Every structure is written in structure tokens, then in C-alpha cells.
Amino acid sequence: MAQNILNRYENYVKLTDSDIELCMPYFKLESSSKNCVIEEQNKVPEHLYFIANGYMRLFYHDNNGDEITTLIASPNQFVTSFTHFIHETKSPENLACITNCDFYKIERFKMVELIEKNENFKKLSLVIFEQSIITTSNRANDFATLTAELRYKKLMEQHPEIIQNVPIQYIASYLGIKPQSLSRIRKQIIK
């Protein structure tokens, strides 16, 4: 975990060996199977997760009972229902493993304790939450300005690992379209 965090965030925060030594006991390594819901909707999110292996998603059920995917997270990313985690409010979203996953998790109160103890981890946590805001803002902007085909092409360019490892129904839901529409888009792109 430590090396993955160092590599991913080295442009933002320089964690020292002592920073890493301090923070490692706060994180607990766990594994979960494909399709397992690890944080349930209508509950306060208890943990921040760092994905070591696998893919996760945040999703909710719309008025028709359909699952709407709001985020797909890849290895070496932090994930939770960020706004609700920060404010300790009930989240309408579930956090589930798309594939078998290995992840590190930290409880909110332990994260706060770590932030208070370590300036570099405080900086890192700000970067993590800023990136969450940017991701949400970019997604909203994409829905407002791009067609479904352009949203898919952007996802292909920026996150090809998602296209290769995540089932089409979750990708379609994330893009705001039906799987049949995504299949048509994919066929048109291949031509």
C-alpha cells in the first residue's frame, strides 16, 4: 500500500519513511468477493478505502429500482461516499466490489487522529478529497456537455483499464445509458 500511495501522490505530497511507518497501523487490509456490498445505503459510511487490487463502484437505486453507478474506482484509488463520509451523514449509495478486491480501510475517527498527528497525511487527505470533488465536477460537466458516445470515448482514453475489467452493465450505468445503447456505441467505434 505504502509504495502505491507514494507513487500515485508523489507529485502532491512527499511522504517520508516515518510518515508511512506512522500511518500503516491505522489501515487494515481486507479482502472481499465480487458483488459484495461493503458499505450499505442509508448508513453513515464508516471507512475510507484504498483499493490494492480489484474494482469497486458506488451506486444507488432509482425510482424504478434500477441501479445507477455514480463512481467506478480502480486499483490504487481511494474510495468512499466522500461527502457523507466527511460530514458523517447517511449515504444514499452502496459501495460494492465489482471484482474480487483487496483493500486497505481506515475508520473515520482514526483518519482524523492521523491527520492531527501528521502534517503530510493531512496534506494527502486534502488531495484525496480534492480529487473526489474534481471527479464529481468533471462527471457532471461531461453529462451536461457530451453525448453518450463522447463520454464512452473519454472513458476509453482516460481509463482503458475500466473498459477491460468492468462488466458492460456497470459501465453503461456509469455513462447514463442502457447496456444495449452502449453495445451499439461500441460497435460503431469498432467499424
Helices and strands as residue ranges (DSSP letters): H 2-9, H 17-23, G 24-26, E 28-32, E 37-39, E 47-53, E 56-61, E 67-73, E 78-79, H 82-87, E 94-97, E 101-107, H 108-117, H 119-145, H 148-158, H 160-165, H 168-175, H 179-190
